[in-house]
């Protein structure tokens, strides 16, 4: 009988330890993340006509921008009209 009761008492101790562990566990509080401040973008000043006097042929007054690509494209198209590819 003594061995039997000893085994039972061991199981009881295990159960008590498990109960204590369950009691000890607490929910961890989540840390709030700090919001990063957004940097304000600096506005670029649009150049006026005086700034483009040297490159006047590329300046487009409607969009207030210099059109380098557009000017070259127009020139290429003009050359294509003068010398068409399908002449045989």
Phi and psi in radians as a Rosetta constraint file:
Dihedral C 1 N 2 CA 2 C 2 CIRCULARHARMONIC -1.122 0.35
Dihedral N 2 CA 2 C 2 N 3 CIRCULARHARMONIC -0.719 0.35
Dihedral C 2 N 3 CA 3 C 3 CIRCULARHARMONIC -1.145 0.35
Dihedral N 3 CA 3 C 3 N 4 CIRCULARHARMONIC -0.669 0.35
Dihedral C 3 N 4 CA 4 C 4 CIRCULARHARMONIC -1.126 0.35
Dihedral N 4 CA 4 C 4 N 5 CIRCULARHARMONIC -0.791 0.35
Dihedral C 4 N 5 CA 5 C 5 CIRCULARHARMONIC -1.182 0.35
Dihedral N 5 CA 5 C 5 N 6 CIRCULARHARMONIC -0.555 0.35
Dihedral C 5 N 6 CA 6 C 6 CIRCULARHARMONIC -1.146 0.35
Dihedral N 6 CA 6 C 6 N 7 CIRCULARHARMONIC -0.708 0.35
Dihedral C 6 N 7 CA 7 C 7 CIRCULARHARMONIC -1.138 0.35
Dihedral N 7 CA 7 C 7 N 8 CIRCULARHARMONIC -0.712 0.35
Dihedral C 7 N 8 CA 8 C 8 CIRCULARHARMONIC -1.110 0.35
Dihedral N 8 CA 8 C 8 N 9 CIRCULARHARMONIC -0.713 0.35
Dihedral C 8 N 9 CA 9 C 9 CIRCULARHARMONIC -1.145 0.35
Dihedral N 9 CA 9 C 9 N 10 CIRCULARHARMONIC -0.577 0.35
Dihedral C 9 N 10 CA 10 C 10 CIRCULARHARMONIC -1.132 0.35
Dihedral N 10 CA 10 C 10 N 11 CIRCULARHARMONIC -0.717 0.35
Dihedral C 10 N 11 CA 11 C 11 CIRCULARHARMONIC -1.141 0.35
Dihedral N 11 CA 11 C 11 N 12 CIRCULARHARMONIC -0.637 0.35
Dihedral C 11 N 12 CA 12 C 12 CIRCULARHARMONIC -1.122 0.35
Dihedral N 12 CA 12 C 12 N 13 CIRCULARHARMONIC -0.751 0.35
Dihedral C 12 N 13 CA 13 C 13 CIRCULARHARMONIC -1.079 0.35
Dihedral N 13 CA 13 C 13 N 14 CIRCULARHARMONIC -0.718 0.35
Dihedral C 13 N 14 CA 14 C 14 CIRCULARHARMONIC -1.068 0.35
Dihedral N 14 CA 14 C 14 N 15 CIRCULARHARMONIC -0.762 0.35
Dihedral C 14 N 15 CA 15 C 15 CIRCULARHARMONIC -1.103 0.35
Dihedral N 15 CA 15 C 15 N 16 CIRCULARHARMONIC -0.711 0.35
Dihedral C 15 N 16 CA 16 C 16 CIRCULARHARMONIC -1.126 0.35
Dihedral N 16 CA 16 C 16 N 17 CIRCULARHARMONIC -0.684 0.35
Dihedral C 16 N 17 CA 17 C 17 CIRCULARHARMONIC -1.110 0.35
Dihedral N 17 CA 17 C 17 N 18 CIRCULARHARMONIC -0.739 0.35
Dihedral C 17 N 18 CA 18 C 18 CIRCULARHARMONIC -1.086 0.35
Dihedral N 18 CA 18 C 18 N 19 CIRCULARHARMONIC -0.699 0.35
Dihedral C 18 N 19 CA 19 C 19 CIRCULARHARMONIC -1.083 0.35
Dihedral N 19 CA 19 C 19 N 20 CIRCULARHARMONIC -0.723 0.35
Dihedral C 19 N 20 CA 20 C 20 CIRCULARHARMONIC -1.115 0.35
Dihedral N 20 CA 20 C 20 N 21 CIRCULARHARMONIC -0.718 0.35
Dihedral C 20 N 21 CA 21 C 21 CIRCULARHARMONIC -1.084 0.35
Dihedral N 21 CA 21 C 21 N 22 CIRCULARHARMONIC -0.720 0.35
Dihedral C 21 N 22 CA 22 C 22 CIRCULARHARMONIC -1.106 0.35
Dihedral N 22 CA 22 C 22 N 23 CIRCULARHARMONIC -0.681 0.35
Dihedral C 22 N 23 CA 23 C 23 CIRCULARHARMONIC -1.187 0.35
Dihedral N 23 CA 23 C 23 N 24 CIRCULARHARMONIC -0.650 0.35
Dihedral C 23 N 24 CA 24 C 24 CIRCULARHARMONIC -1.180 0.35
Dihedral N 24 CA 24 C 24 N 25 CIRCULARHARMONIC -0.585 0.35
Dihedral C 24 N 25 CA 25 C 25 CIRCULARHARMONIC -1.155 0.35
Dihedral N 25 CA 25 C 25 N 26 CIRCULARHARMONIC 2.141 0.35
Dihedral C 25 N 26 CA 26 C 26 CIRCULARHARMONIC -2.125 0.35
Dihedral N 26 CA 26 C 26 N 27 CIRCULARHARMONIC 2.669 0.35
Dihedral C 26 N 27 CA 27 C 27 CIRCULARHARMONIC -1.263 0.35
Dihedral N 27 CA 27 C 27 N 28 CIRCULARHARMONIC 2.301 0.35
Dihedral C 27 N 28 CA 28 C 28 CIRCULARHARMONIC -1.407 0.35
Dihedral N 28 CA 28 C 28 N 29 CIRCULARHARMONIC 2.398 0.35
Dihedral C 28 N 29 CA 29 C 29 CIRCULARHARMONIC -1.367 0.35
Dihedral N 29 CA 29 C 29 N 30 CIRCULARHARMONIC 2.368 0.35
Dihedral C 29 N 30 CA 30 C 30 CIRCULARHARMONIC -1.363 0.35
Dihedral N 30 CA 30 C 30 N 31 CIRCULARHARMONIC 2.360 0.35
Dihedral C 30 N 31 CA 31 C 31 CIRCULARHARMONIC -1.377 0.35
Dihedral N 31 CA 31 C 31 N 32 CIRCULARHARMONIC 2.392 0.35
Dihedral C 31 N 32 CA 32 C 32 CIRCULARHARMONIC -1.370 0.35
Dihedral N 32 CA 32 C 32 N 33 CIRCULARHARMONIC 2.319 0.35
Dihedral C 32 N 33 CA 33 C 33 CIRCULARHARMONIC -1.406 0.35
Dihedral N 33 CA 33 C 33 N 34 CIRCULARHARMONIC 2.396 0.35
Dihedral C 33 N 34 CA 34 C 34 CIRCULARHARMONIC -1.368 0.35
Dihedral N 34 CA 34 C 34 N 35 CIRCULARHARMONIC 2.359 0.35
Dihedral C 34 N 35 CA 35 C 35 CIRCULARHARMONIC -1.379 0.35
Dihedral N 35 CA 35 C 35 N 36 CIRCULARHARMONIC 2.339 0.35
Dihedral C 35 N 36 CA 36 C 36 CIRCULARHARMONIC -1.402 0.35
Dihedral N 36 CA 36 C 36 N 37 CIRCULARHARMONIC 2.408 0.35
Dihedral C 36 N 37 CA 37 C 37 CIRCULARHARMONIC -1.356 0.35
Dihedral N 37 CA 37 C 37 N 38 CIRCULARHARMONIC 2.333 0.35
Dihedral C 37 N 38 CA 38 C 38 CIRCULARHARMONIC -1.394 0.35
Dihedral N 38 CA 38 C 38 N 39 CIRCULARHARMONIC 2.356 0.35
Dihedral C 38 N 39 CA 39 C 39 CIRCULARHARMONIC -1.399 0.35
Dihedral N 39 CA 39 C 39 N 40 CIRCULARHARMONIC 2.380 0.35
Dihedral C 39 N 40 CA 40 C 40 CIRCULARHARMONIC -1.355 0.35
Dihedral N 40 CA 40 C 40 N 41 CIRCULARHARMONIC 2.325 0.35
Dihedral C 40 N 41 CA 41 C 41 CIRCULARHARMONIC -1.389 0.35
Dihedral N 41 CA 41 C 41 N 42 CIRCULARHARMONIC 2.400 0.35
Dihedral C 41 N 42 CA 42 C 42 CIRCULARHARMONIC -1.374 0.35
Dihedral N 42 CA 42 C 42 N 43 CIRCULARHARMONIC 2.353 0.35
Dihedral C 42 N 43 CA 43 C 43 CIRCULARHARMONIC -1.394 0.35
Dihedral N 43 CA 43 C 43 N 44 CIRCULARHARMONIC 2.308 0.35
Dihedral C 43 N 44 CA 44 C 44 CIRCULARHARMONIC -1.415 0.35
Dihedral N 44 CA 44 C 44 N 45 CIRCULARHARMONIC 2.343 0.35
Dihedral C 44 N 45 CA 45 C 45 CIRCULARHARMONIC -1.330 0.35
Dihedral N 45 CA 45 C 45 N 46 CIRCULARHARMONIC 2.312 0.35
Dihedral C 45 N 46 CA 46 C 46 CIRCULARHARMONIC -1.360 0.35
Dihedral N 46 CA 46 C 46 N 47 CIRCULARHARMONIC 2.289 0.35
Dihedral C 46 N 47 CA 47 C 47 CIRCULARHARMONIC -1.285 0.35
Dihedral N 47 CA 47 C 47 N 48 CIRCULARHARMONIC 2.547 0.35
Dihedral C 47 N 48 CA 48 C 48 CIRCULARHARMONIC -1.568 0.35
Dihedral N 48 CA 48 C 48 N 49 CIRCULARHARMONIC -3.103 0.35
Dihedral C 48 N 49 CA 49 C 49 CIRCULARHARMONIC -1.051 0.35
Dihedral N 49 CA 49 C 49 N 50 CIRCULARHARMONIC -0.597 0.35
Dihedral C 49 N 50 CA 50 C 50 CIRCULARHARMONIC -1.069 0.35
Dihedral N 50 CA 50 C 50 N 51 CIRCULARHARMONIC -0.557 0.35
Dihedral C 50 N 51 CA 51 C 51 CIRCULARHARMONIC -1.237 0.35
Dihedral N 51 CA 51 C 51 N 52 CIRCULARHARMONIC -0.295 0.35
Dihedral C 51 N 52 CA 52 C 52 CIRCULARHARMONIC -2.011 0.35
Dihedral N 52 CA 52 C 52 N 53 CIRCULARHARMONIC 0.403 0.35
Dihedral C 52 N 53 CA 53 C 53 CIRCULARHARMONIC -1.078 0.35
Dihedral N 53 CA 53 C 53 N 54 CIRCULARHARMONIC -0.636 0.35
Dihedral C 53 N 54 CA 54 C 54 CIRCULARHARMONIC -1.228 0.35
Dihedral N 54 CA 54 C 54 N 55 CIRCULARHARMONIC -0.613 0.35
Dihedral C 54 N 55 CA 55 C 55 CIRCULARHARMONIC -1.942 0.35
Dihedral N 55 CA 55 C 55 N 56 CIRCULARHARMONIC 0.845 0.35
Dihedral C 55 N 56 CA 56 C 56 CIRCULARHARMONIC -1.111 0.35
Dihedral N 56 CA 56 C 56 N 57 CIRCULARHARMONIC -0.571 0.35
Dihedral C 56 N 57 CA 57 C 57 CIRCULARHARMONIC -1.237 0.35
Dihedral N 57 CA 57 C 57 N 58 CIRCULARHARMONIC -0.337 0.35
Dihedral C 57 N 58 CA 58 C 58 CIRCULARHARMONIC -1.647 0.35
Dihedral N 58 CA 58 C 58 N 59 CIRCULARHARMONIC -0.151 0.35
Dihedral C 58 N 59 CA 59 C 59 CIRCULARHARMONIC -1.403 0.35
Dihedral N 59 CA 59 C 59 N 60 CIRCULARHARMONIC 2.258 0.35
Dihedral C 59 N 60 CA 60 C 60 CIRCULARHARMONIC -1.913 0.35
Dihedral N 60 CA 60 C 60 N 61 CIRCULARHARMONIC 1.983 0.35
Dihedral C 60 N 61 CA 61 C 61 CIRCULARHARMONIC -1.232 0.35
Dihedral N 61 CA 61 C 61 N 62 CIRCULARHARMONIC -0.488 0.35
Dihedral C 61 N 62 CA 62 C 62 CIRCULARHARMONIC -1.159 0.35
Dihedral N 62 CA 62 C 62 N 63 CIRCULARHARMONIC -0.757 0.35
Dihedral C 62 N 63 CA 63 C 63 CIRCULARHARMONIC -1.717 0.35
Dihedral N 63 CA 63 C 63 N 64 CIRCULARHARMONIC -0.073 0.35
Dihedral C 63 N 64 CA 64 C 64 CIRCULARHARMONIC 0.989 0.35
Dihedral N 64 CA 64 C 64 N 65 CIRCULARHARMONIC 0.719 0.35
Dihedral C 64 N 65 CA 65 C 65 CIRCULARHARMONIC -2.414 0.35
Dihedral N 65 CA 65 C 65 N 66 CIRCULARHARMONIC 2.816 0.35
Dihedral C 65 N 66 CA 66 C 66 CIRCULARHARMONIC -1.519 0.35
Dihedral N 66 CA 66 C 66 N 67 CIRCULARHARMONIC 2.266 0.35
Dihedral C 66 N 67 CA 67 C 67 CIRCULARHARMONIC -1.934 0.35
Dihedral N 67 CA 67 C 67 N 68 CIRCULARHARMONIC 1.594 0.35
Dihedral C 67 N 68 CA 68 C 68 CIRCULARHARMONIC -1.424 0.35
Dihedral N 68 CA 68 C 68 N 69 CIRCULARHARMONIC -0.841 0.35
Dihedral C 68 N 69 CA 69 C 69 CIRCULARHARMONIC -1.094 0.35
Dihedral N 69 CA 69 C 69 N 70 CIRCULARHARMONIC -0.785 0.35
Dihedral C 69 N 70 CA 70 C 70 CIRCULARHARMONIC -1.057 0.35
Dihedral N 70 CA 70 C 70 N 71 CIRCULARHARMONIC -0.684 0.35
Dihedral C 70 N 71 CA 71 C 71 CIRCULARHARMONIC -1.138 0.35
Dihedral N 71 CA 71 C 71 N 72 CIRCULARHARMONIC -0.746 0.35
Dihedral C 71 N 72 CA 72 C 72 CIRCULARHARMONIC -1.183 0.35
Dihedral N 72 CA 72 C 72 N 73 CIRCULARHARMONIC -0.633 0.35
Dihedral C 72 N 73 CA 73 C 73 CIRCULARHARMONIC -1.137 0.35
Dihedral N 73 CA 73 C 73 N 74 CIRCULARHARMONIC -0.740 0.35
Dihedral C 73 N 74 CA 74 C 74 CIRCULARHARMONIC -1.094 0.35
Dihedral N 74 CA 74 C 74 N 75 CIRCULARHARMONIC -0.700 0.35
Dihedral C 74 N 75 CA 75 C 75 CIRCULARHARMONIC -1.131 0.35
Dihedral N 75 CA 75 C 75 N 76 CIRCULARHARMONIC -0.731 0.35
Dihedral C 75 N 76 CA 76 C 76 CIRCULARHARMONIC -1.123 0.35
Dihedral N 76 CA 76 C 76 N 77 CIRCULARHARMONIC -0.689 0.35
Dihedral C 76 N 77 CA 77 C 77 CIRCULARHARMONIC -1.147 0.35
Dihedral N 77 CA 77 C 77 N 78 CIRCULARHARMONIC -0.684 0.35
Dihedral C 77 N 78 CA 78 C 78 CIRCULARHARMONIC -1.107 0.35
Dihedral N 78 CA 78 C 78 N 79 CIRCULARHARMONIC -0.718 0.35
Dihedral C 78 N 79 CA 79 C 79 CIRCULARHARMONIC -1.138 0.35
Dihedral N 79 CA 79 C 79 N 80 CIRCULARHARMONIC -0.677 0.35
Dihedral C 79 N 80 CA 80 C 80 CIRCULARHARMONIC -1.106 0.35
Dihedral N 80 CA 80 C 80 N 81 CIRCULARHARMONIC -0.647 0.35
Dihedral C 80 N 81 CA 81 C 81 CIRCULARHARMONIC -1.160 0.35
Dihedral N 81 CA 81 C 81 N 82 CIRCULARHARMONIC -0.675 0.35
Dihedral C 81 N 82 CA 82 C 82 CIRCULARHARMONIC -1.199 0.35
Dihedral N 82 CA 82 C 82 N 83 CIRCULARHARMONIC -0.741 0.35
Dihedral C 82 N 83 CA 83 C 83 CIRCULARHARMONIC -2.144 0.35
Dihedral N 83 CA 83 C 83 N 84 CIRCULARHARMONIC 1.481 0.35
Dihedral C 83 N 84 CA 84 C 84 CIRCULARHARMONIC -1.154 0.35
Dihedral N 84 CA 84 C 84 N 85 CIRCULARHARMONIC 2.661 0.35
Dihedral C 84 N 85 CA 85 C 85 CIRCULARHARMONIC -1.381 0.35
Dihedral N 85 CA 85 C 85 N 86 CIRCULARHARMONIC -0.432 0.35
Dihedral C 85 N 86 CA 86 C 86 CIRCULARHARMONIC -1.590 0.35
Dihedral N 86 CA 86 C 86 N 87 CIRCULARHARMONIC 0.405 0.35
Dihedral C 86 N 87 CA 87 C 87 CIRCULARHARMONIC -1.444 0.35
Dihedral N 87 CA 87 C 87 N 88 CIRCULARHARMONIC 2.205 0.35
